[in-house]
Amino acid sequence: MTCVKSMGCCEVSWRRLRGSGWLLSCFLLGLAACGPPWWKKGRPRKMHRSYTEIELLSRLAELLMPQTPIRELFRDFPVGPSQEPRWLSPGIAAFGVLQDERAALFVEYAGSDGHTDAQDGKGDELKTNALLQYAPEGSRVLRVCHTARDSREQDNTVEAIVNVWREGHEPSLMKAVSQTVWVLLSSCHIALREDVRRHLEAFTVDEPKPRFKTACAFTSKPVLIEDIRSKTSQVLAFLEGDLAFSSTQVKALARRFPRIWHISVDDRLKPVVAWLDDIGLSRQQVAKVVAKHPHLLGCRIETNLKPAVVWLEGLGLTRQQVAKVISAKPQVLGCSLENNLKPKVAWLQDLGLSPKQVAKVFAGSSSILGCSVKGNLQPTVAWLHEVGLSRRQVAKVIAGFPAILGYSIEANLKPTAAWLEDIGLNRRQVAKVVAGCPRVLGFSITANLKPKVAWLLDIGLSRPQVSKVVFRLPQMFGYTVDAKLKPKVAWLGEVGLTQLQVAGVVAAFPQLLSLSIEKNLSPKHLFLLAHFSRDEVRDMIVRLPALLGFSFSRLRHRLHVLQKHNALSRLPPAMTWTDADFAEQFMC
């Protein structure tokens, strides 16, 4: 390695650069900006090691290749397998400046932020060898440092020892630039092109020195590795501390939203989270929202987030409902009012929904926010009409169960309707089931519908009876067999009904499966036992299962009236009469 420490003086004027030969060479160099093959394989660097490095090297880049954007010289080059290459990162890489124009000139800065030589000589040597192995024969490495290195001398490596400069202090920086240029000119191992040499010689003697406007602009907003590391650690501390994210959750969020590491904690992340807190979300809900839709953290509160909340409240949603919508579907905050939200409201109103019902749709099923009117909503409504629902019924279904708008026609709606027909319902009955209990369309045929039908068959119902039960009580598909259905059958057995009688009661009055044992069935049974024998009560249930479905007040009132008239035996039929008919019989 050749070490050059002194700087001489040349009597060449900077203004001589206006000569036609230099301008022509710069023009030709600009045309060659695409670079030789080794250059094309590289890519501009996105992050820089230190500000002091780019202060010095950006000025050298402007001197060496004035027609090429400075950022192109801060370049990384791939080595190793093309699928997973390692990247070599010289300080700057120049081409077309040596006499062998195919060769590279790499300029390395070996000082750290504190202007001490951070890398040891062995590391320098390894990197130098890697660069020279990558570049064409005849390439050179100029290593700029502040103290002499104890390294082996090589013809293709030159060391320039320069003074320390203060960050942002132009005079001391220009001293280091001048010292580096002098090494380039005086080294016998670096053969510069003649026009480049003349350009550098002019720089060394001209006073005042050029202002390096391009280099100054380049260094005005650098992206530094240490800044990125500091910001990354701040974001990580915020995610783990304020939102209680685990390391797994942090990694998942970073994969979905890599820009998270570049967002200011104090200027953006904390205000957005505090704003979500103010809306009414718990900190746990905020964490879930961020995990589901991390892009929210990059949104501006005033221009992106608030307008959506104001609009939702304008629909009639309470603050609590707004919080629920955001928690379930956080992307609502990123939806366009004009292109997404308002057209959906207009479409729902055209279907016949009132403003209050529209508000309930958004509050009850935020999935509508992700649906396209033409691609999802209109086809679903058209399918409901095909099934046999009227316009009024469709509006009622959507108002009562808006989640249906998010179901797939081919994967959910059509197969379920076809299955209902397969178990014995006709098309008209299917339409009534859909109109009365649309949520049945969202149940899994395999995991929900078929097991319920199998259970009904197991307790003794025939297939025609099963279809009648499904038609009269489709809500049954929302009940769990073990927790809700089996206990009712067991209760009927305890009352004294045989298995055959139980099947008959369920077939005749399936609504019994929806009644509470503790609040309805047992109290009524005990009340009847106070006036009838156990066998008589059992027979009444078998004869009129709907007896258990009438209100307690109706049962008590009519039983007392019948008791006064000594007509308790007429209780079952009397319970089915209208108030007018009952009054005509016994109240006159």
Secondary structure as UniProt FT lines:
FT   STRAND          2..4
FT   HELIX           14..18
FT   HELIX           20..31
FT   HELIX           32..34
FT   HELIX           37..40
FT   STRAND          43..44
FT   HELIX           51..64
FT   TURN            66..67
FT   HELIX           70..73
FT   STRAND          75..79
FT   STRAND          86..88
FT   STRAND          92..95
FT   TURN            101..102
FT   STRAND          104..109
FT   TURN            113..114
FT   HELIX           121..134
FT   TURN            137..138
FT   STRAND          140..145
FT   TURN            155..156
FT   STRAND          157..161
FT   TURN            167..168
FT   HELIX           170..186
FT   TURN            188..189
FT   HELIX           194..205
FT   HELIX           213..218
FT   HELIX           225..241
FT   HELIX           247..256
FT   HELIX           258..262
FT   HELIX           265..269
FT   HELIX           270..279
FT   HELIX           283..292
FT   HELIX           294..298
FT   HELIX           301..305
FT   HELIX           306..315
FT   HELIX           319..328
FT   HELIX           330..334
FT   HELIX           337..341
FT   HELIX           342..351
FT   HELIX           355..364
FT   HELIX           366..370
FT   HELIX           373..377
FT   HELIX           378..387
FT   HELIX           391..400
FT   HELIX           402..406
FT   HELIX           409..413
FT   HELIX           414..422
FT   TURN            423..424
FT   HELIX           427..436
FT   HELIX           438..442
FT   HELIX           445..449
FT   HELIX           450..458
FT   TURN            459..460
FT   HELIX           463..472
FT   HELIX           474..478
FT   HELIX           481..485
FT   HELIX           486..495
FT   HELIX           499..508
FT   HELIX           510..514
FT   HELIX           517..521
FT   HELIX           522..529
FT   TURN            530..531
FT   HELIX           534..543
FT   HELIX           545..549
FT   HELIX           552..564
FT   TURN            565..566
FT   HELIX           568..570
FT   HELIX           571..576
FT   HELIX           579..586
//
